[in-house]
Amino acid sequence: MNPDTMTQQQSSSSGTSRRGFASMDKEKQREIASKGGKAAHAKGTAHEFTPEEAREAGRKGGMVVSQNREHMATIGREGGKK
């Protein structure tokens, strides 16, 4: 990509793109995501976790996160401040 094109697509202060979902404000993202969720449920293609599936997903996520001892220590220190 040539430098002139990049300048047009990037903001001058942060150097990131001003386009796309991630660049929208949080309220706009939430509005769009809500519409998508409602459409998926109406269509019948949305997945709803059973309590067992949710429990298993939480267990797996917890196991992965807890393997990083430095991250867990950081979480513990932050929790102690509140």
N, C-alpha and C positions, 0 to 999 in steps of 0.2 A: 504494500500500500504506500502511495507516495505521501510525503509529509503534509502537503496542502490538504489532502483528503482527511488525514487523521485529525488535523486541527479543526476541521468542520465538524467532526463526529465526537470530539472530546471537549469537555468543559475545560476552561483554562485553569481553574483553581485546583481541581482534584486529579485531572488527567484521565478521568474515566468517562465512559460513554454516557450521554444524556438520553439514551433510548432504552426501551425495554422495561420489563416488569420490575426489575430490581431498582431502577432509577426513579420509580414512581413514589409518591409519598405513601406512608403506611396505610392511611385511610382508603386511598384508591386501590391499593393492592388487596386490602381486606374486602372491599366491595366486589372486585372482580372474582376473587377466590370464592366468595359466598355464592355468587351467581353460578359458578362452575359446580360447586357442591350441590346446590339445589337442582341443577339440570341433571347431574348424575343420579341423584336420588329419584327424580321424576322418571328418568329413563330406566331405572332399575339396575344400573351398572355400578353404583357406589358400593364400596365394601364397608360393612359394619362389623367391627370386632365383637366376637363373643367374649364373655368374661375370661374364658380360658385362653383365647388367642391374645387378649390384652395382657394377661398375666405372663404368658410366655415371652411376648415381645419385650415387656419391661424387664424380665429376668435376663434376657439376652443382652439388652442394652446396658443394664447394670453391670453385667460381667465384663463387657468390653471396656466400659469407662473405668471400672475399678482396677483394670490391669495397668493403668497409667498411674503409678503411685504419686508422682509429682502433681498431677492434675487433682487427684483425690486430696492431697495435702492442701492445695490451694482452695478447694471447695470447703474443706474443714475450717481453714483460717477465716474465710469469708463468712461462713455460718456462725462462727463464734463472735463476730462483730455485731450481729443484729440483736 
